[in-house]
Amino acid sequence: MSYITTVTGKHFYPLNPNPQDIDIEDIAHALSLICRANGHFKYFYSVAQHCIACANEAIERGYSPEVILGCLLHDASEAYLCDVTRPVKKHIPQYLQAEEKLQEVIWKRFIGRELTDAEKKLIFEIDDDILSMEFHLLMPEDLNEDYRKLQGSYTCEHQDPQEVKSRFIQMATLDIAVER
């Protein structure tokens, strides 16, 4: 089988993505049920919660709607491909290519254009800063002190996946409405 079946019943081909098959409900649902850190945090903390925190930080920093939405969706490819931990991912070039291709299609689908390198840099800086905070709060060690750069206040509390899914969809819908 070369496709996955999503929660909305679509047949999605992750290696040959059709932009029209990318659904915010599928993304929000899957990411709200995937645990960060390969499940090694102190308790369940979802990829969707991480993405919402990233988008909120972009709002705190006064970034553009495109960067805010880019932050919210920066891990959306994981809804269709799952994730591989950073230390392993860098050794799987075919996975990296598939992930990058799918992520670009997702951003273009919801943002309406390709993101610039400068916008991507802002998104991944926030991603790293939020990751630093997550390790600080949810692991027995700190990665670094990048979490000190955060302008917002975050707790990483366990939240009901259905509530996180709803918040993710609401945030995406509001940001998309700003754009269109």
Disulfide bonds with the S-S distance in Angstrom:
none
